[in-house]
Amino acid sequence: MSGQDAIEHGGDISAARRRFAGAPEPFVDLSTGINPVPWPAPALPADALTRLPGRDALDRLAAIAARHYGAPDATCIVAAPGTQILLPPVARLRAPGRAAVLGPTYAEHARAAALSGHRVDDVTRAADLAGADLAIVTNPNNPDGRILARDTLLAVAPRTGLLVVDEAFMDVGPEGESLAGDVAKGDIVVLRSFGKFFGLAGLRLGFAIAASDMAAALRDRLGPWAVSGPALAIGAAALADTDWIAATRRRLAADAVRLDGLLTGAGLMVVGGTALFRLAATPDAAGLYERLGRRGILVRRFAERPDRLRFGLPGDAAAWRRLGEALAARG
């Protein structure tokens, strides 16, 4: 794959409707790892859409995000319109050289590194990240949920030019494994997604966490007003809602167990995942993908692993019922 090649991702309901014309509506989209029960956003302040975002709102969001993610302080927080847009400027923090991406993983990391001039090597062991000018790890990994221990990553970091750790799913990861609090120890950048855990992916909000000087360089590259007024307001309120956060972590964990039961009951083998998605193996993955699609249920498939399917969590009773019935029918 070249740096310019398009990459297939989940969540494209328009394409699903074209492929599975006549499937029952509404589509049940299980092709992403986004919380299907979003944080209940309140009405926006009257000026959120009519005024340019103010520095005070950005500073407030940074302070709340630093507390939520465990960063050293607010100067280490870079807010952006989604973590996706951060990938190229983070990759350009190092001059073009060798980028090592611990895979298999989210394909956009390799693409962004290549677009930034790096020669990209896919590696399968943490030890093989050593010596890279840019080392990239997704933790927990997408799509298999692999976790690298914090101590392992901290041992790797001094042996790389820059270690980038994508913690998009760490809100449902094991406690104590985030590197957000360690960014001042060396050349480390941590990426955190807001939209996945809070179920507000369309808001487009994400964060880079880095030592203060590196964070300042990233902010300069993004320029002024990078984050919209609505995203600043909603992000600050949601990240401060500790009761909802705790309750949602418990609910997602229970729903993941419930989903495992449906999948194994239908003869699939659960081989990984997080509390936001499950990775299943079956020799009939291609056929099952088609049958689910014809029933209006979209899951994630992988061209490089044709025996794997990734299932997000159903969001309501109707979606759970439809998935259960479709898996039971298998025809």
C-alpha positions as CSV (number, residue, x, y, z in Angstrom):
1,M,0.0,0.0,0.0
2,S,1.4,3.4,-0.9
3,G,0.9,6.5,1.2
4,Q,-1.8,7.8,-1.2
5,D,-3.9,4.7,-1.4
6,A,-7.4,4.9,0.0
7,I,-8.0,2.8,3.1
8,E,-11.3,1.2,3.8
9,H,-12.8,2.0,7.3
10,G,-16.0,1.1,9.1
11,G,-19.0,3.3,9.4
12,D,-19.8,3.9,5.7
13,I,-23.5,3.3,5.8
14,S,-24.0,4.8,2.4
15,A,-21.7,2.2,0.8
16,A,-23.5,-0.5,2.8
17,R,-26.9,0.6,1.4
18,R,-25.5,0.4,-2.1
19,R,-24.0,-3.0,-1.6
20,F,-27.0,-4.5,0.3
21,A,-29.8,-2.8,-1.6
22,G,-33.1,-3.8,-0.1
23,A,-31.8,-4.6,3.3
24,P,-34.1,-3.7,6.2
25,E,-33.7,-0.3,7.7
26,P,-32.4,1.2,9.8
27,F,-29.0,-0.4,9.3
28,V,-27.4,-1.6,12.5
29,D,-23.9,-0.3,12.2
30,L,-21.5,-2.5,14.2
31,S,-18.5,-1.7,11.9
32,T,-16.9,0.8,14.2
33,G,-15.6,0.8,17.8
34,I,-17.7,3.8,18.8
35,N,-19.9,3.8,21.9
36,P,-23.4,3.4,20.6
37,V,-24.9,5.1,23.7
38,P,-23.4,8.6,23.5
39,W,-22.9,11.1,26.3
40,P,-26.1,13.2,26.5
41,A,-24.9,16.5,25.2
42,P,-27.0,19.5,26.5
43,A,-28.0,22.5,24.5
44,L,-25.0,24.6,23.4
45,P,-24.3,28.1,24.7
46,A,-25.9,30.7,22.4
47,D,-22.6,31.9,21.1
48,A,-21.0,28.5,20.4
49,L,-21.9,28.7,16.8
50,T,-21.8,32.5,16.2
51,R,-18.4,33.4,17.7
52,L,-14.8,32.3,17.0
53,P,-13.7,29.9,19.8
54,G,-12.1,31.8,22.6
55,R,-8.7,31.1,24.2
56,D,-10.4,30.8,27.6
57,A,-12.6,27.9,26.3
58,L,-9.6,26.1,24.9
59,D,-7.6,26.6,28.1
60,R,-10.5,25.2,30.1
61,L,-10.8,22.1,27.9
62,A,-7.0,21.5,28.1
63,A,-7.1,21.7,32.0
64,I,-10.1,19.2,32.2
65,A,-8.5,16.9,29.6
66,A,-5.2,16.9,31.5
67,R,-7.0,15.7,34.6
68,H,-9.1,13.1,32.8
69,Y,-6.2,11.6,30.9
70,G,-3.6,12.0,33.7
71,A,-1.2,14.3,31.7
72,P,1.4,16.2,33.7
73,D,-0.5,19.5,33.2
74,A,-2.5,21.5,30.7
75,T,0.5,22.7,28.7
76,C,1.0,19.1,27.6
77,I,-2.4,18.9,25.9
78,V,-3.0,19.7,22.2
79,A,-6.7,19.7,21.2
80,A,-7.5,19.0,17.6
81,P,-10.5,18.3,15.4
82,G,-10.1,14.5,15.9
83,T,-6.9,12.4,16.3
84,Q,-6.8,11.6,12.6
85,I,-5.8,15.1,11.7
86,L,-2.9,14.9,14.2
87,L,-1.2,11.9,12.6
88,P,0.8,13.8,9.8
89,P,2.0,16.7,12.1
90,V,3.0,14.2,14.7
91,A,4.9,12.2,12.2
92,R,6.6,15.4,11.0
93,L,8.0,16.0,14.5
94,R,10.9,13.9,13.2
95,A,12.8,14.4,10.0
96,P,12.0,11.7,7.4
97,G,13.7,8.5,8.3
98,R,12.6,5.0,9.3
99,A,9.1,4.6,10.8
100,A,8.3,1.3,12.5
101,V,4.7,0.5,13.0
102,L,3.8,-2.3,15.4
103,G,1.1,-4.2,13.6
104,P,-1.2,-5.4,12.3
105,T,-3.0,-2.3,13.4
106,Y,-4.9,0.8,12.3
107,A,-3.7,1.4,8.7
108,E,-3.7,5.2,8.8
109,H,-0.6,5.3,10.9
110,A,1.5,3.9,8.2
111,R,-0.1,6.1,5.6
112,A,0.5,9.2,7.6
113,A,4.1,8.3,8.2
114,A,4.6,7.6,4.5
115,L,3.0,10.9,3.5
116,S,5.4,12.6,5.9
117,G,8.4,11.2,4.0
118,H,9.2,8.3,6.3
119,R,10.2,4.8,5.1
120,V,7.6,2.6,6.8
121,D,8.4,-0.9,8.2
122,D,5.7,-3.0,9.6
123,V,7.0,-4.9,12.7
124,T,5.3,-7.5,14.9
125,R,7.4,-7.3,18.1
126,A,8.0,-4.4,20.4
127,A,11.7,-5.0,20.4
128,D,11.7,-4.3,16.6
129,L,10.7,-0.7,17.3
130,A,14.2,0.0,18.6
131,G,16.3,2.2,16.4
132,A,13.4,3.7,14.5
133,D,13.3,7.4,14.0
134,L,9.5,7.2,14.5
135,A,7.9,4.2,16.4
136,I,4.2,3.8,16.4
137,V,2.1,1.6,18.7
138,T,-1.7,1.4,19.1
139,N,-2.5,0.5,22.7
140,P,-5.0,-1.2,23.1
141,N,-4.5,-2.3,19.6
142,N,-7.1,-2.1,16.9
143,P,-8.5,-4.6,15.9
144,D,-7.3,-7.3,18.3
145,G,-7.2,-5.4,21.6
146,R,-3.5,-6.3,22.3
147,I,-2.1,-4.5,25.3
148,L,1.5,-3.6,25.7
149,A,2.4,-3.0,29.3
150,R,3.4,0.6,30.2
151,D,6.8,-0.6,31.5
152,T,7.5,-2.3,28.2
153,L,6.8,0.9,26.3
154,L,8.8,3.0,28.6
155,A,11.7,0.6,28.1
156,V,11.3,1.0,24.3
157,A,11.0,4.8,24.3
158,P,14.6,5.8,24.9
159,R,15.7,3.5,22.0
160,T,13.6,5.4,19.4
161,G,13.7,8.9,18.0
162,L,10.0,9.4,18.9
163,L,7.5,7.0,20.3
164,V,3.9,7.6,19.4
165,V,1.3,5.7,21.3
166,D,-2.3,5.8,20.0
167,E,-4.5,5.2,23.0
168,A,-7.8,5.7,21.2
169,F,-9.4,2.9,23.2
170,M,-7.6,3.4,26.5
171,D,-10.7,4.8,28.1
172,V,-11.8,1.1,28.3
173,G,-8.3,-0.2,28.7
174,P,-6.6,-1.6,31.8
175,E,-6.1,1.0,34.6
176,G,-2.5,2.2,34.9
177,E,-1.3,1.3,31.4
178,S,-1.6,4.8,29.8
179,L,1.6,6.7,29.0
180,A,-0.2,10.1,29.3
181,G,1.5,10.8,32.6
182,D,5.0,9.9,31.2
183,V,5.3,12.2,28.3
184,A,7.8,14.5,30.1
185,K,10.2,11.5,30.5
186,G,11.3,11.5,26.9
187,D,10.3,11.8,23.3
188,I,6.8,10.4,23.7
189,V,3.5,11.5,22.1
190,V,0.2,10.0,23.3
191,L,-2.9,10.3,21.2
192,R,-6.4,10.1,22.8
193,S,-9.7,10.0,21.0
194,F,-12.7,11.7,22.5
195,G,-15.4,10.5,20.1
196,K,-15.1,6.8,20.5
197,F,-15.7,6.4,24.2
198,F,-18.1,9.3,24.5
199,G,-20.0,8.2,21.4
200,L,-19.7,11.6,19.7
201,A,-17.4,10.8,16.7
202,G,-19.1,13.4,14.5
203,L,-18.0,16.2,16.9
204,R,-14.4,15.6,15.7
205,L,-12.3,16.1,18.9
206,G,-9.1,14.4,19.9
207,F,-5.9,15.2,21.7
208,A,-2.1,14.8,21.5
209,I,-0.3,14.7,24.8
210,A,3.4,15.5,24.8
211,A,6.1,17.4,26.7
212,S,5.3,21.1,26.8
213,D,7.7,22.2,24.1
214,M,6.6,19.5,21.7
215,A,3.0,20.2,22.5
216,A,3.6,23.9,21.7
217,A,5.1,22.9,18.3
218,L,2.1,20.9,17.5
219,R,-0.3,23.7,18.4
220,D,1.7,26.0,16.1
221,R,1.3,23.6,13.3
222,L,-2.5,23.4,13.8
223,G,-2.9,27.1,13.9
224,P,-5.6,29.2,15.6
225,W,-9.2,28.0,16.1
226,A,-8.4,24.4,15.2
227,V,-11.2,23.2,17.5
228,S,-14.8,24.4,17.0
229,G,-16.7,26.2,19.7
230,P,-19.3,23.4,20.1
231,A,-16.5,20.8,20.4
232,L,-14.8,22.9,23.1
233,A,-18.0,23.2,25.1
234,I,-19.2,19.6,24.8
235,G,-15.7,18.2,25.3
236,A,-15.1,20.1,28.5
237,A,-18.5,19.1,29.9
238,A,-18.3,15.5,29.0
239,L,-14.7,14.9,30.2
240,A,-15.7,16.4,33.6
241,D,-18.8,14.1,34.0
242,T,-17.1,11.5,36.2
243,D,-20.3,9.8,37.2
244,W,-21.3,9.1,33.5
245,I,-17.7,8.0,32.7
246,A,-17.7,5.4,35.5
247,A,-21.2,4.1,34.7
248,T,-20.4,3.9,31.0
249,R,-17.2,1.9,31.7
250,R,-19.2,-0.6,33.7
251,R,-22.0,-0.8,31.0
252,L,-19.6,-1.3,28.1
253,A,-17.7,-4.1,30.0
254,A,-21.1,-5.9,30.6
255,D,-22.2,-5.4,27.0
256,A,-18.9,-6.8,25.7
257,V,-19.5,-10.0,27.7
258,R,-23.0,-10.2,26.4
259,L,-21.7,-9.8,22.8
260,D,-19.2,-12.6,23.4
261,G,-22.0,-14.8,24.4
262,L,-23.9,-14.2,21.1
263,L,-20.8,-14.7,19.0
264,T,-19.6,-17.9,20.7
265,G,-23.2,-19.2,20.7
266,A,-23.3,-18.8,16.9
267,G,-20.1,-20.8,16.6
268,L,-17.6,-18.0,16.2
269,M,-14.4,-17.8,18.2
270,V,-13.7,-14.5,20.0
271,V,-10.0,-13.9,19.5
272,G,-9.6,-10.3,20.9
273,G,-11.0,-6.9,21.3
274,T,-11.8,-4.3,23.9
275,A,-15.0,-3.3,25.7
276,L,-16.0,-1.3,22.6
277,F,-15.5,-4.0,20.0
278,R,-14.9,-7.7,19.7
279,L,-12.8,-9.5,17.1
280,A,-14.1,-12.9,16.0
281,A,-12.7,-15.7,13.8
282,T,-14.7,-18.0,11.6
283,P,-13.8,-19.8,8.3
284,D,-17.1,-18.5,7.0
285,A,-16.3,-14.8,7.7
286,A,-16.9,-13.7,4.1
287,G,-20.3,-15.5,3.9
288,L,-21.4,-14.3,7.3
289,Y,-20.5,-10.7,6.4
290,E,-22.8,-11.0,3.4
291,R,-25.6,-12.6,5.2
292,L,-25.5,-10.0,8.0
293,G,-25.4,-7.2,5.4
294,R,-28.5,-8.5,3.7
295,R,-30.2,-8.4,7.1
296,G,-29.2,-4.7,7.5
297,I,-26.3,-5.4,9.9
298,L,-22.9,-4.0,9.0
299,V,-19.7,-5.4,10.6
300,R,-16.0,-4.8,9.8
301,R,-14.1,-7.2,7.6
302,F,-10.4,-7.3,6.8
303,A,-9.0,-8.0,3.4
304,E,-5.7,-9.1,4.9
305,R,-7.4,-11.5,7.4
306,P,-10.4,-13.0,5.5
307,D,-11.3,-15.2,8.5
308,R,-11.8,-12.3,10.9
309,L,-14.8,-10.0,11.5
310,R,-15.0,-7.2,14.1
311,F,-18.3,-6.5,15.8
312,G,-19.1,-3.2,17.6
313,L,-21.7,-3.1,20.4
314,P,-25.4,-2.9,19.6
315,G,-26.9,0.3,21.0
316,D,-30.4,-0.7,22.0
317,A,-32.8,-3.6,22.5
318,A,-33.8,-3.7,18.9
319,A,-30.3,-3.9,17.6
320,W,-29.4,-6.7,20.1
321,R,-32.4,-8.6,19.0
322,R,-31.7,-8.2,15.3
323,L,-28.1,-9.3,15.7
324,G,-29.1,-12.3,17.8
325,E,-31.7,-13.4,15.2
326,A,-29.2,-12.9,12.3
327,L,-26.5,-14.9,14.0
328,A,-28.9,-17.7,14.9
329,A,-30.3,-17.9,11.3
330,R,-26.9,-18.0,9.6
331,G,-28.7,-18.3,6.3
